[in-house]
Every structure is written in C-alpha cells, then in structure tokens.
Amino acid sequence: MRSAGLLASSSGDGVEAAVIDTDGRDEIVPLAGVSLPYDKRLRWRILEATQNDLPTTEILRLEKQLTVQLAQVFEKLCTEFPEQTKGIEVVGLHGHTLRHIPSEGLTYQLGNPWQLAEAIKLPIVSDFRRHDMATGGQGNPLVAMFHWAHMAYEPRPSLMLHLGSVASVTWLSEENEIIAGDTGPGVGLLNEWVQEMAEIPHDLDGSVSRDGRVDEELVRTALDSPFFARSLPKAADRYEFDHVDVAGLSVEDGAATLCAITVEAFARAVKQLPALPDLLWITGPGSEHPVICHMLRQHFATVRNVSERGLNPHTMSAESIAWLAVRHLKRLPITTPETTGCRSADSAGVLTQAHTFNPAEEQ
C-alpha cells in the first residue's frame, strides 16, 4: 500500500509529512518527505499550550489551526512530489502532544482527524497512544516497531537510538525478541536551553555545545532520579526531566552538559539489556549532532547514522506514522508488552473516513 504520515514535531517547530510504499511488515520503501515550519505566532501558541494549562476554548482553536497546518503540509508533499504521492490510500496522523503522563494513564494530542479527513479526502488513522494506554501501555515509543522492521536483516543483537525531543531505544535479540523504551532527554532540553539563553532556534549543529565543558557533578545529579533507574520498557512523563537544571552554567557549558545527560542516560539504560552490539544505529533530528555523536562513540565502537543505509533520519518519524496506519488497516500489532508495557500486542489506532455522501444512494 502507498501511505502518508503526518507528524507535528515534538519540539514545536512545525509539521512533517512523508510517503512510503509498504506491506506493513518489513518491506518499506521511502518515497519522499517535506516539512512546514510554523509561523512565529503559531509556534509561540503551541509552546505556551505545552507548558501551561490554557482554557479549553483556546485549546480547541489551537487544534483547529494546527490541523489546517497538517493539511497544508500534506498539500505541499503532493505538490512537490506528484508522482510519489499518486495513489495514496491512507494517512497516519500523530499530532502535537500537549500532555503525556503515563504514570496516570493520561495523554493528549492536538490534531483533529475528522477535520483533516475532510480537508484531504482520505481516510485517517490516528490516536495510537490513547489506545495503547487503555490496554495498560505507556503510549511510547511508537516508533519501536518501525525500527524493528528496518532492523529485520541486521546482525543480532541490533540497537537503534532515536534522538528526538526525547531519546528512545530499540533492541533486537538473535531470537528476534524486542525491547524498547524512552531512555531520557533527547535534544528537547538542549534546544529549549539555547532558545532561551542564546535566542537561536536549536543547537542541532552543535554550534553552542561544542564550545562548552561538561559539569560532571550536574550530570550525576540529573541522573539521580527514579526514571533513570527504571528498566525498559518505559516512557517519559511530560514533566520527567523538569528537575534537570543547568541555569548556573554558561550557555556553552549548559549545552554541553545537556548533551552529556542525554548520552549518559542512554548508556545507563542500555547496560540493562541482555547483550550489546558494537554497532549503534542512530536516527532522528539529533542524530547528526557532532557533540552527542562524539560522546556516543565513547560507549560504542561504531556509531552509524541511518543515512548510511539510504534512509533519511529527518523523515523517519513521519514514515513510521505512515507505516503504523497500514498496520492498523491490516490488523497487525502496533505496540507490544516489550515496547510500551501494554497487556498484549494490539493494532492500536482509530480510523476516520472522509464524508462521501451520494444522493443517489439515499434513493
């Protein structure tokens, strides 16, 4: 099937879209991907809603505006890649997460599937997280099964790290057993730090952190939290890393220290796995960060970006949502007890169809 995935970035920067051909299993052919940044006002409103409890009416208005943006990024994908998007049968939607509190079984995303279905006239599969959490799961990482598919023919054990706002890991054994979970902050705290202190949108190129020195004591203090001691699978709470405080450091030292916290938290989590390979695959927005990559090489003999396999680390998250949509239609598991802690493997999600009323059928 040909499917598209629409994703609101967890960093609050914009929306992304990608299209793939897939059987919903391990045959995955990426075709194209695009992004559409928010304008300054929309970005500010989304970040405000993420950090504060806004009135319900304001949340609804924001969701409506965000859904328009999601329809626009889909239109951009179709305009820039007309051949690749011809014949799309289904669209997966992963909106902007306002709250994710797995300890209470709570999660909420912005993104109206009915509004989107009417705008693009295609069926939408959405709400993967709430379905998973209703079955006892933690709602994350949803990308784990997608990583499992991409590592199907890798030597075992295999390991992949996704560096988004939160970092998550997927591990496969020689017997094809899977273990996954969030490991700690990704590049979310880092980007928030440089936005506030250096007034730049991100540090994905390492322009700030490469000039800093790591405060090792602060790293140890940050990792002295119950989350980091928990075994996989686990998912990060919305407020899980609010205790991480680098406010007493310079901009550069704070950025370098946040990089170290990301890497050390990941290293601590994977040490609990039954066996570790020498090779670590990395993907996600932070996968090309020079400081983080350098720190990862202190723990693994070989660190390789998925781009070396012809994959795009910046579109894989949207591609994973497209893949999940197809799995939902084929009633294949989207999450498992080993990836999110749910009670049983389940084809999570909700299908929303566009209205196609035909007056002749009524007669």
C-alpha positions as CSV (number, residue, x, y, z in Angstrom):
1,M,0.0,0.0,0.0
2,R,1.0,3.6,-0.5
3,S,0.5,5.6,2.7
4,A,1.5,9.0,4.1
5,G,2.4,10.0,7.6
6,L,1.7,13.5,9.1
7,L,3.5,14.5,12.2
8,A,3.6,17.6,14.5
9,S,7.2,17.8,15.7
10,S,7.5,17.4,19.5
11,S,9.9,20.4,19.6
12,G,7.1,22.7,18.4
13,D,8.9,23.8,15.3
14,G,6.5,22.7,12.6
15,V,4.8,19.8,10.9
16,E,6.3,17.0,8.7
17,A,4.9,14.7,6.0
18,A,6.3,11.6,4.3
19,V,5.0,9.0,1.9
20,I,6.1,5.3,1.7
21,D,5.2,2.1,-0.1
22,T,4.9,-0.8,2.4
23,D,3.4,-4.2,3.1
24,G,3.0,-3.2,6.8
25,R,5.8,-5.6,7.7
26,D,9.5,-5.3,6.8
27,E,9.0,-4.1,3.2
28,I,9.4,-0.3,3.4
29,V,10.2,2.0,0.5
30,P,10.6,5.7,1.5
31,L,9.4,7.9,-1.4
32,A,9.5,11.5,-0.3
33,G,9.2,13.8,2.7
34,V,8.7,17.5,3.4
35,S,8.4,19.8,6.4
36,L,6.5,23.1,7.0
37,P,7.6,25.3,9.8
38,Y,5.1,27.2,12.0
39,D,4.9,30.9,11.7
40,K,6.2,32.7,14.8
41,R,2.7,33.2,16.4
42,L,1.6,29.6,15.9
43,R,4.8,28.3,17.3
44,W,4.5,30.5,20.4
45,R,0.9,29.4,21.0
46,I,1.8,25.7,20.7
47,L,4.7,26.1,23.1
48,E,2.5,28.1,25.5
49,A,-0.1,25.4,25.5
50,T,2.6,22.7,26.0
51,Q,4.0,24.5,29.1
52,N,0.8,25.9,30.6
53,D,-2.8,24.9,31.2
54,L,-4.9,27.0,28.8
55,P,-8.7,27.5,28.7
56,T,-10.5,24.7,26.8
57,T,-11.7,27.1,24.1
58,E,-8.2,28.2,23.4
59,I,-7.0,24.6,23.1
60,L,-9.8,23.9,20.6
61,R,-8.9,26.9,18.5
62,L,-5.3,25.9,18.5
63,E,-6.1,22.4,17.4
64,K,-8.2,23.7,14.5
65,Q,-5.3,25.9,13.4
66,L,-2.8,23.1,13.8
67,T,-4.9,20.8,11.7
68,V,-5.0,23.4,8.9
69,Q,-1.2,23.3,9.0
70,L,-1.2,19.5,8.8
71,A,-3.5,19.7,5.7
72,Q,-1.1,22.2,4.2
73,V,2.0,20.1,4.7
74,F,0.2,17.2,3.0
75,E,-0.7,19.5,0.1
76,K,3.0,20.6,-0.1
77,L,4.0,16.9,-0.2
78,C,1.6,16.3,-3.1
79,T,2.6,19.4,-5.0
80,E,6.4,18.8,-4.7
81,F,6.2,15.1,-5.3
82,P,3.2,14.4,-7.6
83,E,4.3,11.0,-8.8
84,Q,5.3,9.7,-5.4
85,T,2.0,10.7,-3.8
86,K,-0.2,9.4,-6.6
87,G,-2.4,6.6,-5.2
88,I,-2.1,7.2,-1.5
89,E,-4.7,5.0,0.2
90,V,-4.4,6.0,3.9
91,V,-2.8,8.7,6.0
92,G,-1.4,8.3,9.5
93,L,-1.7,11.2,11.9
94,H,0.4,11.9,15.0
95,G,-0.4,15.3,16.3
96,H,1.3,17.6,18.8
97,T,1.5,16.1,22.3
98,L,0.3,18.6,24.9
99,R,0.4,16.2,27.8
100,H,1.9,12.7,28.3
101,I,1.7,11.3,31.8
102,P,2.0,7.5,31.6
103,S,2.1,7.1,35.4
104,E,-1.6,8.2,35.4
105,G,-2.5,6.8,32.0
106,L,-3.0,10.2,30.6
107,T,-2.1,11.6,27.2
108,Y,-3.5,14.2,24.9
109,Q,-2.6,15.4,21.4
110,L,-3.7,18.2,19.2
111,G,-4.9,17.2,15.7
112,N,-8.5,16.7,14.5
113,P,-8.7,13.6,12.3
114,W,-12.2,14.5,11.1
115,Q,-11.2,18.0,10.0
116,L,-8.1,16.6,8.3
117,A,-10.0,13.8,6.6
118,E,-12.4,16.3,5.1
119,A,-9.6,18.6,4.0
120,I,-7.6,16.0,2.2
121,K,-10.4,13.5,1.3
122,L,-8.5,10.4,2.5
123,P,-9.0,8.0,5.5
124,I,-7.0,8.9,8.6
125,V,-5.6,6.6,11.2
126,S,-4.8,8.4,14.5
127,D,-4.9,8.2,18.3
128,F,-2.3,5.4,18.6
129,R,-1.2,6.4,22.1
130,R,-4.5,6.6,23.9
131,H,-5.5,3.1,22.6
132,D,-2.2,1.7,23.8
133,M,-2.6,3.3,27.2
134,A,-6.1,2.0,27.6
135,T,-4.6,-1.5,27.4
136,G,-2.1,-0.8,30.1
137,G,0.7,0.6,27.9
138,Q,2.8,3.8,28.4
139,G,2.0,5.1,24.9
140,N,5.6,5.4,23.8
141,P,7.8,4.8,22.0
142,L,5.5,4.2,19.0
143,V,8.5,4.2,16.6
144,A,9.9,1.0,18.1
145,M,8.1,-1.5,15.9
146,F,9.1,0.6,12.8
147,H,12.7,0.3,13.9
148,W,12.2,-3.4,14.4
149,A,11.1,-3.6,10.7
150,H,14.1,-1.7,9.5
151,M,16.5,-3.9,11.5
152,A,14.9,-7.2,10.3
153,Y,18.0,-8.2,8.4
154,E,20.6,-6.7,10.7
155,P,23.2,-8.9,12.5
156,R,22.0,-9.5,16.1
157,P,21.8,-8.2,18.6
158,S,20.8,-4.9,17.0
159,L,20.5,-1.5,18.5
160,M,18.9,1.8,17.3
161,L,18.7,5.1,19.1
162,H,16.1,7.7,18.1
163,L,17.2,11.3,19.1
164,G,14.0,13.4,19.1
165,S,13.0,15.7,21.9
166,V,13.1,12.5,24.0
167,A,15.6,9.7,23.3
168,S,14.3,6.2,22.7
169,V,16.0,2.9,22.1
170,T,15.0,-0.3,20.2
171,W,16.9,-3.6,20.8
172,L,16.6,-6.9,18.9
173,S,18.0,-10.2,20.1
174,E,19.2,-13.1,18.0
175,E,15.8,-14.8,18.6
176,N,14.0,-11.6,17.3
177,E,12.9,-10.5,20.8
178,I,12.4,-6.8,21.1
179,I,12.9,-4.5,24.0
180,A,12.3,-0.7,23.7
181,G,11.6,2.4,25.6
182,D,12.5,6.0,26.3
183,T,15.9,6.5,27.8
184,G,16.0,10.2,28.8
185,P,16.0,13.6,27.2
186,G,16.9,13.8,23.6
187,V,17.6,17.2,22.1
188,G,14.4,18.8,23.6
189,L,16.0,20.3,26.7
190,L,19.1,21.3,24.7
191,N,17.0,23.2,22.2
192,E,14.9,24.9,24.9
193,W,18.1,26.0,26.6
194,V,19.7,27.7,23.6
195,Q,16.3,29.2,22.6
196,E,16.1,30.9,26.0
197,M,19.7,31.7,26.6
198,A,21.2,32.3,23.1
199,E,18.0,33.2,21.2
200,I,18.6,30.7,18.4
201,P,16.1,28.1,17.4
202,H,18.2,25.0,18.1
203,D,21.7,23.5,18.6
204,L,21.4,20.6,16.2
205,D,24.7,21.7,14.5
206,G,26.5,21.8,17.9
207,S,27.4,25.5,17.4
208,V,26.9,26.2,21.1
209,S,27.6,22.9,22.9
210,R,30.9,22.3,21.1
211,D,32.5,25.3,22.9
212,G,31.3,24.1,26.3
213,R,32.7,22.0,29.2
214,V,30.6,19.3,30.8
215,D,29.7,19.7,34.5
216,E,30.1,16.1,35.6
217,E,28.6,16.7,39.0
218,L,25.5,18.2,37.5
219,V,25.2,15.2,35.2
220,R,25.3,12.8,38.1
221,T,22.7,14.9,40.0
222,A,20.4,14.9,37.0
223,L,20.6,11.2,36.6
224,D,19.8,10.6,40.3
225,S,16.1,10.4,39.5
226,P,13.8,7.4,39.7
227,F,13.1,7.4,36.0
228,F,16.7,6.6,35.1
229,A,16.8,3.6,37.4
230,R,13.7,2.0,35.9
231,S,14.1,-0.9,33.5
232,L,12.8,-0.9,29.9
233,P,10.2,-0.7,28.6
234,K,9.5,2.8,30.0
235,A,8.1,6.1,28.7
236,A,9.0,9.6,29.8
237,D,6.4,11.7,31.6
238,R,5.7,15.2,30.3
239,Y,7.5,16.6,33.4
240,E,10.0,13.8,33.7
241,F,13.1,16.0,33.2
242,D,12.0,19.3,34.7
243,H,14.5,18.6,37.5
244,V,17.4,19.0,35.1
245,D,18.8,22.4,35.8
246,V,21.8,24.0,34.2
247,A,20.8,27.5,35.0
248,G,24.1,28.2,36.9
249,L,26.3,27.4,33.9
250,S,27.3,29.5,30.9
251,V,25.3,29.0,27.7
252,E,28.0,26.8,26.2
253,D,28.7,24.7,29.4
254,G,24.9,24.2,29.9
255,A,24.5,23.0,26.3
256,A,27.5,20.6,26.6
257,T,26.2,19.3,29.9
258,L,22.7,18.6,28.5
259,C,24.4,16.7,25.7
260,A,26.2,14.6,28.3
261,I,23.0,13.9,30.2
262,T,21.3,12.6,27.0
263,V,24.2,10.3,26.3
264,E,24.8,9.1,29.8
265,A,21.1,8.4,30.4
266,F,21.1,6.3,27.2
267,A,24.2,4.4,28.2
268,R,22.8,3.7,31.6
269,A,19.5,2.3,30.1
270,V,21.2,0.0,27.5
271,K,23.5,-1.5,30.1
272,Q,20.4,-3.3,31.4
273,L,19.9,-5.1,28.1
274,P,20.8,-8.8,27.8
275,A,23.6,-8.2,25.2
276,L,25.0,-5.2,23.4
277,P,26.4,-5.0,19.9
278,D,29.5,-3.0,18.9
279,L,27.4,-1.1,16.3
280,L,24.8,1.6,17.3
281,W,22.5,3.0,14.6
282,I,21.2,6.5,15.2
283,T,18.3,8.4,13.7
284,G,16.1,11.4,14.4
285,P,16.6,15.2,14.4
286,G,19.5,15.0,16.8
287,S,21.3,12.1,15.1
288,E,23.8,14.4,13.3
289,H,24.7,16.5,16.4
290,P,28.5,16.4,16.5
291,V,28.9,16.6,20.2
292,I,26.3,13.9,21.0
293,C,27.8,11.6,18.3
294,H,31.3,12.1,19.7
295,M,30.1,11.2,23.2
296,L,28.2,8.2,21.9
297,R,31.5,6.9,20.4
298,Q,33.0,6.8,23.8
299,H,30.5,4.0,24.6
300,F,30.2,2.1,21.3
301,A,32.9,1.0,18.9
302,T,30.9,2.0,15.9
303,V,28.2,4.7,15.6
304,R,26.4,5.0,12.3
305,N,23.7,7.2,11.0
306,V,20.8,5.5,9.2
307,S,21.6,7.8,6.3
308,E,24.4,5.3,5.5
309,R,21.6,2.9,4.7
310,G,19.9,5.3,2.3
311,L,17.4,6.3,4.9
312,N,16.5,9.9,5.9
313,P,16.9,10.4,9.7
314,H,14.7,13.6,9.5
315,T,11.7,11.9,7.8
316,M,11.7,8.5,9.5
317,S,9.4,9.6,12.3
318,A,6.7,10.7,9.7
319,E,7.4,7.5,7.7
320,S,6.8,5.5,10.9
321,I,3.3,7.0,11.2
322,A,2.6,6.1,7.6
323,W,3.7,2.5,8.4
324,L,1.6,2.3,11.5
325,A,-1.5,3.4,9.5
326,V,-1.1,0.4,7.2
327,R,-0.5,-1.9,10.1
328,H,-3.8,-0.7,11.6
329,L,-5.7,-1.5,8.4
330,K,-4.1,-4.9,8.3
331,R,-4.8,-5.5,12.0
332,L,-1.1,-6.0,12.8
333,P,0.3,-5.1,16.2
334,I,1.5,-1.5,16.6
335,T,2.7,-1.9,20.2
336,T,3.7,-4.9,22.3
337,P,4.3,-5.6,26.0
338,E,8.1,-5.3,25.3
339,T,7.9,-1.9,23.7
340,T,5.3,0.0,25.7
341,G,4.3,-2.3,28.6
342,C,0.8,-2.9,27.2
343,R,-1.0,-6.1,28.3
344,S,-0.9,-7.7,24.8
345,A,0.2,-6.9,21.3
346,D,-2.6,-4.8,19.7
347,S,-3.4,-3.0,16.5
348,A,-4.0,0.4,18.2
349,G,-5.5,3.4,16.5
350,V,-8.8,4.8,15.2
351,L,-9.9,5.0,11.6
352,T,-11.6,8.2,10.4
353,Q,-13.3,8.3,7.0
354,A,-13.9,11.4,4.9
355,H,-17.6,12.1,4.2
356,T,-18.6,10.7,0.7
357,F,-22.4,11.2,0.7
358,N,-24.0,10.3,-2.7
359,P,-27.6,11.5,-3.0
360,A,-28.4,8.7,-5.5
361,E,-27.5,6.1,-2.9
362,E,-30.1,7.6,-0.5
363,Q,-32.9,7.0,-3.0
